[in-house]
């Protein structure tokens, strides 16, 4: 009852400004929470942008500690919002990318099994349920509009490039060269353990996307 009244009385611009202020305060609190990944970013002066299905969980847990939580799949603009442009530019920013066809297949198999969150389950039950095979999914669902509707399929460049196609991170590692690139990052920020391999798509080798 209250929300419709607020929407009717308070201008949208003011409502959006208020919500952004609340969200910003929430992330500033996370920056002060021990072991939280946002706090670890400050402690190491680094920022990891987690592109879906590109070894993100393994990277977070290995670099920032077992207690570090997931940060979701946020584009670079989110971290500018949280840390401010000056701090963002000063910190070492990095990400991992993956062969796009391989990533697509991995996301499909991951979500077909239910994923790890309620939105993943919902996407599986409302969308993927209509596609029995990866081939049907690619031919009937994958297009430039549909891939924007769920973050697991958003093109990778949108996470780390500006609209003017300027790269907004300092280092881009490749999933296909994961261990070597991870070690370069670990040496750069001076923290972390050897890479742990977590949240893998177990049957990938048995069902290669090229087949």
N, C-alpha and C positions, 0 to 999 in steps of 0.2 A: 504494500500500500504506500509506503513512504517513498520507495524508489521512483514510481511513476510521477509522484508529486515533485520530487527533486528534478527529474528530467524535464518536467513542464515549466518549472520556475527558474532553474539555474541554466544559463547558456552553456552550450556544449563545449565551447572553448575553455570556460572556467572549470567545468567538470573534468575535462581531459588534463588540464594543468594540475588539478588536485590529485587525480589518480597517479600521475607521473611523480608527483612529490611524495606520495605514499609509497610508491614502488621504489623510488630512489632511497628513501629512508630505510626500507627493508634490506636493501643490498648493502647499505653502509653498516647496518647491524651485523650482517654476515661477514663483513670485512674485519669485524672485531671478535668474531667467534673462533676460539681455538680449533685447529685442525680443519676448519672449513676451507674449501678450495679457494674461495674468494680471499680469505685471509692468507692462504699459502701463496697466492699470486703476489700479494703485497710483500710477503717475506722474501720471496725469491726474485722480485721485480721482473716477473714474467707473466704472460697471459697465453693460455691455450684455447684456441677456438676449435671446438669439437664438431667436426663434420660427421654426420651419421654414417655408421658402418665403415669407419676408417681407423679402427684401433683406438678409439677415444678412451674407453674405460681402462684398457691396459695402460695407456699413457698416463692418465690421471693417477691411478693407484700406484704406478711404479715411480713416477716423478715426485708426487706430492704426498704420498703416504697412504697406507691402507684405510685410514679414517677419513681421507678426503672424499667428499661426496661428489656425485655427478653434477654438472653445471648446466645440463640441458644442451640443446643444439641451437646456439645463439650466434647471430652474425656479428661482425666486428663492431657494428653500430651500438650493440647492447653494451659492450665493454667500454666504449667511449662514454656512454651514458652513466655507467657505474663509476668509472675511475676518473672521468674528466679527460679532455683532449690532451692536456699537457702530460699527465701521468701515462696515458695510453701511449703517446709517442715515445716516452722515455723508456718504458718497459720493453723487454724482449718478447715479441709476439710471434707465435708460430702455430702451424696447423699441419694436418696430414690429409692428403688427397689420395684417391684410388682410381684405378681404371673404371670409367663410368659404367661400362657394361657389367663388369664384375661386381661393382657396388650395387647396381640395380638387382642383380640376381641374389646377392647376399641379403639385401633388404627384403626382398620378396620371401625368401625362405625363413628369415627371422620373424617376419610378421605373420606368416602362415602358421607358425608354431605359437602364436599368441603374443610375441614380443615380451616386454618386461613392465609395461604400464597399462593402465586402463584405456588410454587413448589408442594404444597399439591393439588391444583386444577389440575395441570398438571398430577400428579400421578393418581388422580382419573379418569381423562378423558382418559388417555392412557393405564392404567393397570386395575384399579378396575372396569372399565366399562364392562369388559369381565366376571365379576363374580357377579351373581345376588344374591347369598347367601353366608353367612359366611362359610358354609360347603364346597361349591364349591371352595371358595378362599383358604381354608386350604388344601383341597385335591389336588388341581390342581396347585396352585402357591407357597405355602409355602414350601421352601426347603433351605438347607444350603447356596446355592448360591444366590437365589433371596432375602433372607432377608438382604443381604449385600448391595443391590442396593438402599435402601431408609432408611434414618436414623430412622424412626419410628419403624422399624422392626429389627434393628441391636441388637444382643444379649446384654443384660444389662451389663454383666461382662466386655465387651470390653471398656466400658466407664470408669471403675474404677480399672481394674486390668492390670498389666503389662503383656507382652508376656510370662514372666516366672511365671505368676499367683500369683504375689505379690499384695496384696491389697494396693492401692495407696491413700486411704482416711482414715480419723480417725474414722468416724462414718457412718454406713449404717443404715438408718431408713427403716421401712417397710410400704408400702402403707396400708397394712391391720391393722397397728397399728399407723396410721398417726398422730392423735392428741397427743398421749402420746409421741411419738418419736420427734414430732415437738417441744413440750415443753422442752424436754431435750436439744435440739439444742438451743432454745431461751434462756434458762438459761445459757448455756455454753458461748454464744457470747454476752449476756447481751443487746440484742436489740430486737425490733419487737413487734408485737401485736398478740393477739390470732388468730389462723389460720382462714383465709378466704377460703371459698370453691368456687373456680373459674374454669371456663372452664371444667365443668363436662360433661360426656356423659350421657345425660338426660334419655335415655331409657334403661340404663344398667340393672336395676332391672327387667324390663319387658322381657328382652332377655338375660338370663344368658348364658355364653359361654358353660356351661356344657350341655345345652339342644341341 
